[in-house]
Every structure is written in structure tokens, then in C-alpha cells.
Amino acid sequence: MNNFSEKIKQFIDFSQNNISSDEIRNEYLKLVKEYHPDANRDIDFNLANEYMMNINYVYEHLLNKKSIPSQTEDEYESNMENGKYWFINDYGVKEYVNEKPLFIYKLGLLEYQKCYKIMFHNSVFDGKKDESGYEVIKHLYSCYLLAHKVIKMDKNGMYGNMARVLLKKAFKMNKNITNGLRKSSEKGLVKK
């Protein structure tokens, strides 16, 4: 187990033994200081972004007292019909695709679009941290996982490249969330 994984496990264990959201927040901020790409230039930028995506996701689950779901390896086979993968697109219409990497990419893109819609319709990052903020982080994390699956499946292909662009957008949005958490003073989230 690498150092980051150990620290996340310790963070989860610590949070389960402490009821105070202030104590959980303080531990979260320690992880942010250690792994944020702007705070630690010794870590590869992309790796630091991945770390922050994980840290934000775990932090939101811990704050909201939700269990962290385990990942299944291939849950996509239930979305097959007549040899094609299907999903409900942004317009509410059932869409079919032949290729699994494209299907997973489109699922990731839908997760990213959900984040954007929540942020557009709610002033989530103006210092207010509520259920809509949690939803954004949940969808961003799903986007991150799906983009990584596409990259593994199609390393140098078109879908892998599209997933890399999507991942950069997700990292940027996640960075804005982290900066908002670090700078916000409303609702006692982070003291200035």
C-alpha cells in the first residue's frame, strides 16, 4: 500500500472515531496542504489532481456520514441490449453505442455535465456548502473513475485522448471546489 492510500485509510479511521466535523475538517485540510498541486510541487501535477479528487470524495462522504461504496469491476454488462451498450443521454433519450470505451466515456461525460448543471443552477461555491456541493463531488468522482477506465482500455486511441481531456476538466473543477473549501468562511467550513 502506498503512502497516499495509507493516509486515506487513516483519515477514514480517524473520522469514524471522531464525531466532530471540525476535527474531520482539520484532518482534511492537513491532507489538502500535503497533496494539493498548488501546495506541493514535489508531486506530479496530474497525480496530485488525482489525490485531491479522492480526498474531496472521501471527505464529503465522511462529513455526510455516508459509507464509501465499493467498486465493481464490470457493471456495464447490464446495459447491453442486442449487442450494444445503452444509456439515457442528456436529453432523456435512450442512446446506443457499439464500443465499450465510447460507452464508458459517454457515461463519464454525463457525470461531468451533471456537475456543471448543479453548479450553474446553484451557487454551490460562493461559500455555501450544502447537499448540492456533495452531489457535485460525487458526480466528479464518478467522472474521474470512468475517464480512467477509458484511458486503460484505449491508451493511445481516440477515446483515451477524449477521456484525458475530460479528466483535465474534472481536475480543474475539483481544484475550484478545493479552493472554495479552503477559502470559505460561511457555515464555519474553513476559518480564514
N, C-alpha and C positions, 0 to 999 in steps of 0.2 A: 504494500500500500504506500503510495507516495505521500509526501508531506502535506499537500493540499487536502487529500482525502482524509488523512488523519485529523486535520484541523476541522474539517466539516463535521466529521463524526463527533469530535469533542464538543463542537458548537451545539450539535443536536442533543448530545448527552447533557451538557450544561443546561440547555434550555428546558429539558424535561424535568430537571431537578430544581428549577427556579421559576416561581410564578410571576415575578415582577417583570413587566415588559421593559422597564428601564434597564434592568440588568441584561436582558436579552439584547436590547438595542446597543448597549455599551459593548457587548461581545461582537455584535455585528459590525460596529464602527471600527473595532480593532482589526477585523478581517478586511474591511474596506481599505484601511490605511496600509495594510500589508500587501494586498493583491490588486488594488485599483491601478489601471495602466498609467494614470497621471501621477500616482504617488510612488510607484515602484518601477523605475526604468530598467531594473536588472532582469525583469521578467519579460519574455517575448510579448509584444503588444497583443497579438491575437490570442495567445494563451491567457494573458491577463483578462481579456474580454470574456473568454470562456469561464474563467474563475468567477468573475463578477456576475455573470448570468446565473451560475449555480448558487452563489452566495445570496443574491437577491431572491431567488426562488425559495431556497431553504428558509431564509429569514421571514418571508411572507407566510409560509406555511406554519412556522413556529409561532409567529405573532397571532395568527388567526386560529391557533390550536387545531390545525388540520394535520392529518397524517400525511407523510410524504409517500405518494404512490410508487409502487414498484413498476418497472417497465417490462412489458412482454416483448419477446424478440420479434414476432411477426403477427401482428393483429390485423393485417391488411387482407388476409385471405377471405374474411367475412364480407369484404367489399368487392367481391368478384361476382359478375353476372355475365353469362355467355362468354367466358374467357376474357372479359375486360374488367378493369377496375372502375368503380363508380364512386362519386361523391356529390354532395349538394354544393353547387357553386355559390358565389356571392349574390346571385340573383334568385336563389332558391330553386334552381333548376338542376335536375339530375344530369351530371356530365359523365361521359365515359372516356377512358383513355386506355391504350393498349399496353404501354410500357410502365413498369413499376417505378422506375426512378422519376418519371414525369408525374405519375400519380402522387408520389410522396412529396415531390417539390410543390405541387399544387396545394396539397394539404398544408404544407408549411407556409405558403404564400397566403392562404386563407387565414391562418393563425396571425400572421403579421397584419393583415388587413383588419382583423378584429381589434387588434391593439390600436391601430390608427383611428378606427371609428370611435372607440371608447375615449381616446384622448381628445378627439375632435369635438365630441358631444359633451364631455365632462371636463371641467377644469381640474384634472387629476393632479397636475404637478405645479399648481400655484400655491403649494404649501399645505394643501388638504390631502390627507391620506385616508381613503375610505375603501369600501368594497370594490369600487371601480379600479382603484390602483392595484389591488390584489389581482383583479381579473386581467389587467394589462400584463402583469408579470407572469401570470400563469400562461397566457397565450404566447408571450415572448419566449418563454422556456420551451413550450411545445414547438414553436417555430425553429428554435435553436436545435432541438433534438432531431426534428425532421430534416432540416438542412444538412446536418451531419450524416444522417443515413444516406441521403442522396449523394453526398460527396464520397462516401465509402463505396457506394455502388457504381458510381460513374466518375472516377477520379479525374480523368483528363477530358471528359466529354462535355457536350453542350449543357446537359442537365447539372453536372457537377459545377460547371462555371456559373450557371444561373444561381445555384444554391450558395455559392461563395458570395455573390453579390447580395443575395437575400440575408445571409449571415452578417455581412458588414452593416446592413441597415438595422438588423436586430441589435447588434452590438452598440450602434450609435444611440438607438432608442433606450437601451438598457443603461448606457452611460448617462443619459439625461435623467433617467429615473434615479440612479445612484447619486448624481449631483444634487438632485432635488431633495433626496433624503438627507444628504449631508448638510445642506444649507437651510432647510426648512426649520422654522421655529414654531409654527402653528401646531396646535394639539400636542405640544410637548414632544414632538418627534425627535428633533435634534437641537440641542441648545447651541446658540451661536457663540 
